[in-house]
Amino acid sequence: MFNVLREARYRNLFIAQVLALLGTGLLTVALGLLAYDIAGADAGAVLGTALTIKMVAYVGVAPVIAAVVNRLPAKAVLVGADLIRLGIAVSLPFLTDVWQIYLLVFVLQSASATFTPAFQSLIPLVLPDERQYTKALSLSRLAYDLEALVSPLLAAVLLTVIPFNLLFVGTAIGFASSAALVLITTRLPAHATTLNAGTVWHRTTLGVRIFVRTPSLRFLMLMNLVVGATTALVLVNTVVYARDVFALDNSSVALALACYGAGSLVVALNVPRLVDHLGDRRLMLSGATTSAVALLATVGMTAAAAAGWSGAWVLLLLLWVGIGAGNSMISTPSSRLLMRASDDSTRNYIYTAQFSLSHACFLLTYPLAGWIGAASLTLAAAVLAIIAIAARIAAGRSWRDGTSTSVSTERERIAP
């Protein structure tokens, strides 16, 4: 897996990703605690709204920006997005009102909606061999999972000596380091420009239209909904579980998120072997089943916790491990489907469509987790479990083994 780091350009990009992720991980913990500091027991609703705004930026901004900046050098796009995120991160510790959280989250996540698809679509250009690309995907997933494990633990340690709002400084350092590494990376490849013709609207919707026509990508869309349902409960309501349901301290929030990351990490380390043994479809369906069952079990755990069962906290940690593992089985191989469904001229549009459409799922599930959870965590878990199970069943029927994973990019099918 690690031999892909011999490629200097990928190595720089990977390290930049790791540093930005560490900063983002600190941001996740700090934002939850900031919401609790401002809104108290309504923190779940506030955080759910903030994450919904994040999804609005991802869904609405990413395709438009991809269409507008596709002609610009990749390095300028990545560095510019990082600098915007750096500026916002520095401002976050000074917030005192809920509306300020909402405004700055929108700006910060609009910059992330610019950075992430551009970054992801560069990797298959830097590593065109599919086996090397699969290793890079596993390494990238490993980075996400280590962030989910290390960042909360680091936050837990830091919270013993500093106030939570100083965690935003770590976020700023992460974005600054990411920008510096991208800046010094030489010879970043350019995207093909054969499909830059046409209106902004045509280029904005191109990736979505390819998704609709491709069975494997329709399958991926349903898998995204499973991930959205399960992740929403973890990210939105972990702080409420820890602080209100179990009356624990801030470090318990970090511990629970670290358990989610640990489950994902174990799977990410083994994805290349699992893909060779099971194939993409079976592995992703297995992950969807694991996550959905764990979420369904969370309904019972939540009800038991409300009834005063002393073992509920330990069960929550185990269920978070299971959800993390299941989601990693879905997310890590998903980019292989994108790579096969695209060519050089459509790759950036397809990756951007995946970024927007996957986050559109969170646009549905984050409000459900936050707003329903504010009234009843048990009901929120039940609603999200139903969504995950229904999406898993539909996905199994939407793409059968042997169905083509690629889409024609003939001019008459995608022309304006």
Secondary structure, 3 states (H helix, E strand, C coil): CHHHHHCHHHHHHHHHHHHHHHHHHHHHHHHHHHHHHHHHHHHHHHHHHHHHHHHHHHHHHHHHHHHHHCCCCHHHHHHHHHHHHHHHHHHHHHCCCHHHHHHHHHHHHHHHHHHHHHHHHHHHHHCCCHHHHHHHHHHHHHHHHHHHHHHHHHHHHHCCCCCHHHHHHHHHHHHHHHHHHHHHCCCCCCCCCCCCCCCHHHHHHHHHHHHHHCHHHHHHHHHHHHHHHHHHHHHHHHHHHHHHHCCCCHHHHHHHHHHHHHHHHHHHCCHHHHHHHHCHHHHHHHHHHHHHHHHHHHHHHHHHHHCCCCCHHHHHHHHHHHHHHHHHHHHHHHHHHHHHCCCCCCHHHHHHHHHHHHHHHHHHHHHHHHHHHHHCHHHHHHHHHHHHHHHHHHHHHHCCCCCCCCCCCCHHHHCC
